[in-house]
Amino acid sequence: MERSTGGPTCITLGGVTTTRASSSEGLRAVLFDSGGVLMQPIGGRWNPRADFEHTVLAHAPSITSERFAAAIAAGDRFLNASPTTPDHDDYHRVMLHDLGVHPTSELLAELRREVPPATVLETYPEVVDTLEELSRRGVRMAVVSDAWPNLPDLHAGLGIGQYFEAYAISAELGCNKPDPRMYHHASTALDLPPAQCLFVDDDPILVTAAITLGYAGRAVCRGAATSHVPTIASLTELLDLFR
């Protein structure tokens, strides 16, 4: 499942969100972050998956909501301290240890079992139409995400996997954004130089890192906040850059 950082920020002056102008000339591809850009968790929580409590309660029915909250916080600390996306079982073991539940192989398998992506995830309203139009215009697309290896399967289950030629996934590369290897893996897979690729993320810090490496960048800003990088409120605005 996707790892998520804090929400994006955009420049707001006098109640009007603004962006710094930048040239789109020569752009041929978009490198998308996934969580917060293409899709979001139903119910609002990325990790653990929404069925975590239900699955654990089947093995330990006396656990309270307060104990679950503490265990999930311990899991968050583990994720935040990890230099890359950790193994799924290791992440679940941290929370189960906090709950005092023995991490049997059966329970671990249940917690990582495959479920239809649409039962726990949804794309943002404009995503499918925007990806379809970008594809129609010949824009090449890839994904750069701090995520577990099943991300392509999640995208396929949500009906968007066919648009992406390449994936740079932290759990596979052994590093997280803003490590340059994440960005370069995607642009190299497309056989394009950074200057011809636009990186889109909901974290302005990660967009800044991409711009420093020579990529164009936009921060997705679906809410009101502040940023020093160019921003968009919807992926639909990308179409203005690829006419």
Long-range contacts (C-beta under 8 A, 24 or more apart in sequence): 1-41, 1-46, 1-47, 1-48, 1-49, 1-147, 1-148, 1-154, 2-34, 2-35, 2-39, 2-41, 2-46, 2-47, 2-145, 2-146, 2-147, 2-148, 2-151, 3-35, 3-46, 3-47, 3-79, 3-85, 3-146, 3-147, 3-170, 3-176, 4-35, 4-36, 4-46, 4-47, 5-203, 6-203, 7-36, 7-202, 7-223, 7-225, 8-36, 8-201, 8-202, 8-203, 8-204, 8-219, 8-220, 8-221, 8-222, 8-223, 8-225, 8-227, 8-231, 9-204, 9-219, 9-221, 9-225, 9-226, 9-227, 10-219, 10-221, 10-224, 10-225, 10-226, 10-227, 10-231, 10-233, 11-226, 11-227, 11-228, 11-231, 12-224, 12-225, 12-226, 17-221, 17-224, 17-231, 17-233, 19-218, 19-230, 19-231, 19-232, 20-228, 20-229, 20-230, 21-230, 22-216, 22-230, 23-216, 24-198, 24-216, 24-240, 24-241, 24-242, 26-195, 26-196, 27-196, 27-197, 27-198, 27-216, 27-241, 27-242, 28-139, 28-140, 28-192, 28-196, 28-197, 29-139, 29-140, 29-141, 29-142, 29-187, 29-190, 29-192, 29-196, 29-197, 29-198, 30-134, 30-139, 30-140, 30-141, 30-142, 30-197, 30-198, 30-199, 30-200, 30-238, 30-242, 31-141, 31-142, 31-143, 31-144, 31-168, 31-183, 31-186, 31-187, 31-197, 31-198, 31-199, 31-200, 31-210, 31-215, 32-141, 32-142, 32-143, 32-144, 32-145, 32-164, 32-200, 33-143, 33-144, 33-145, 33-177, 33-199, 33-200, 33-201, 33-202, 33-203, 33-206, 33-220, 34-143, 34-145, 34-147, 34-151, 34-155, 35-145, 35-147, 35-202, 36-201, 36-202, 36-203, 36-220, 37-124, 37-200, 37-201, 37-202, 37-220, 37-235, 38-123, 38-124, 38-127, 38-143, 38-155, 38-160, 39-121, 39-122, 39-123, 39-124, 39-127, 39-154, 39-155, 39-158, 39-160, 40-121, 40-122, 40-124, 41-120, 41-121, 42-119, 42-120, 42-121, 42-122, 43-120, 47-72, 47-75, 47-76, 47-79, 47-91, 48-72, 48-75, 48-91, 48-92, 48-95, 48-111, 49-111, 49-115, 49-120, 50-120, 51-115, 51-120, 52-95, 52-111, 55-107, 55-110, 55-111, 56-96, 56-99, 56-101, 56-107, 56-111, 58-110, 59-101, 59-104, 59-107, 60-99, 60-100, 60-101, 63-99, 63-101, 67-98, 67-99, 68-99, 70-98, 71-95, 71-96, 71-98, 71-99, 74-98, 83-175, 83-176, 84-146, 84-170, 84-171, 84-173, 84-174, 84-175, 84-176, 85-146, 85-147, 85-148, 85-169, 85-170, 85-171, 85-176, 86-171, 88-112, 88-148, 114-150, 114-153, 116-157, 117-153, 117-154, 117-155, 117-156, 117-157, 117-158, 118-157, 118-158, 121-154, 121-158, 122-158, 123-158, 123-159, 123-160, 124-222, 124-235, 126-234, 126-235, 126-236, 127-160, 127-235, 128-159, 128-160, 129-236, 130-235, 130-236, 130-238, 130-239, 131-160, 131-163, 132-163, 133-239, 134-163, 134-238, 134-239, 134-242, 135-163, 137-239, 137-242, 137-243, 139-242, 140-165, 140-190, 140-192, 141-165, 142-166, 142-167, 142-168, 142-186, 142-187, 142-189, 142-190, 143-167, 143-168, 143-169, 143-186, 144-168, 144-177, 144-182, 144-183, 144-185, 144-186, 144-199, 144-201, 145-169, 145-170, 146-170, 146-176, 146-177, 146-182, 147-171, 165-189, 165-190, 166-190, 177-201, 177-203, 177-206, 177-209, 178-205, 178-206, 178-209, 178-210, 180-209, 180-213, 183-209, 183-210, 183-213, 183-215, 184-213, 187-215, 198-238, 198-241, 200-232, 200-235, 200-238, 204-228, 204-229, 204-231
